Amino acid sequence: MTVCPQLIELERKIAADLARIEATPTAWIPARGGPEGAPIHDVVIVGAGLSGLSIGFGLKRQGVVNVLLLDSRAEGQEGPWLTCARMDTLRSPKHLAGPDLGVPSLTYRSWHEAIHGAEAWDNVGKIGRADWMEYLRWYRRVTDLSVRNETTLTAIEPSRDGLVLSVDGPNGHERIHARKIVLATGIEGAGGHAVPAIVSESLPREFWTHSGETIDVARLAGRDVGILGSSSSAFDWATAALRAGAKTATLFGRATEFAKTEVLAWTNFPGFLGHFADLDDLRRWRFMRRFFDFKTPPTTEMFNAARAFPNFRLELGCPPERLGIEDGRIRLDTPRGRFDFDHLLLGTGYDIDLRRRPELASLVDDIALWSDRFAAPTGEEDANLGRYPYLGGAFEFTEKVPGRAPHLANIHIFNNGAVPSLGPICNGITGLKYGVPRMIAALTKGLFLDDADRHYAELMAYDEVHFSAANLEK
């Protein structure tokens, strides 16, 4: 591996900067033991991508060090960046702060300039997707967090000492004890892939792939592919398939025109991101109904990339009417006639449905949803919005029936499922600098309050000598 002197110097600067701002205070949480002496972690973070790493570093900066991160993917493959993301660059402007949490030397820009030189930053339009993943790998190394990869959470149960996580990993099945859990599980962490019924009920599974799945796009070479959807992921699909050598790619959209507005650009101001969670339920509901009305437009770059291929075809206002298999190929009937394909790609987004999450199977009946807590005014009903979990101010699940499942207060949600309750501060780079500090404050508050009597006992026994007149008389 080539050693980069500029990167080594940057890492020295990071260490010095963190020391100057007292970023790693002394650990302060009293040690606990689990059942039969088993170790119990103060916090377990499920997901070691952008959000999980940021929360882990934030806790470390507050002296919370008994923290474990779990991720189902192999090291260096966390998050969507090298698996199911197919855009060339991030959608976010390059200047947005991310997991650095206010430390300038830990920003993506500082890393980029150390690797490529200061002048190279001026030539960056948007951050490359692969470059962003390299930065996150480096970030994980310099923040020195405890991460276990290839470990999948399968269940959560309450226990006398907190929570028990059932996981499957390299060592087989294990049970991990934790006082608090953070589910930093990304865009599908509160549900799963949205697959239209016309697809799931009409086509064998091997004939279609959702954008949230990993696929070797080389298998699309020489094949005719159809794409359902007209937002960002659909154009990412089209471009990836055509670059891989697809014979043709035809994109079908229900809408007659493209979405034009990126709503996150409007939300990106301190008042909204910092205090949306402080609004009353009615105002949060109304903001979120409007927020979700906006569909994500394709990026100009990926739109142009797809349109540059002569074998790309765009069919807006052309929803699928019937799907089936004829002579080993997909037959798609639309208002504009029949189309035939070898494979179907779905850019159809994600559903919110906690029942689709296996790790929540034993808890889901006790979790309050927005539909359980809020009755929308006439004309403002929204069944989809009602399916989101109704979270407390600490990102925690709340009980459908008060008093029946108090352990839910120790399960904190930092994924798409938290947006209606806390705002878009937990689902990407834009709001990260607001969401992570709020989560850290909530976790440290809960840990301190739970141990308040133990801290009081320590104070009562505290007798360290800082001054002695006898020493001065000698």
Secondary structure, 3 states (H helix, E strand, C coil): CCCCHHHHHHHHHHHHHHHHCCCCCCCCCCCCECHHHCEEEEEEEECCCHHHHHHHHHHHHCCCCCEEEECCCCCCCCCCCCCCCCCCECCCCCCCCCCCCCCHHHCHHHHHHHHHCHHHHHCCCCCEHHHHHHHHHHHHHHHCCCEECCCEEEEEEEECCEEEEEEEECCEEEEEEEEEEEEEEECCCCEEECCCHHHHCCCCHHHEEECCCCCCHHHHCCCEEEEECCCHHHHHHHHHHHHCCCCEEEEEECCCCCCCCCHHHHHCCHHHHHHHHHCCHHHHHHHHHHHHHCCCCCCHHHHHHHHCCCCEEEEECCCCCEEEEECCEEEEEECCEEEEECEEEECCCEEECHHHCHHHCCCHHHECEHHHHCCCCCCCCCHHHHCCECECCCCEECECCCCCCHHHHHEEEEEHHHHHHHCCCCCCCCCHHHHHHHHHHHHHHHHHHHCHHHHHHHHHHCCCCCCCHHHHHC
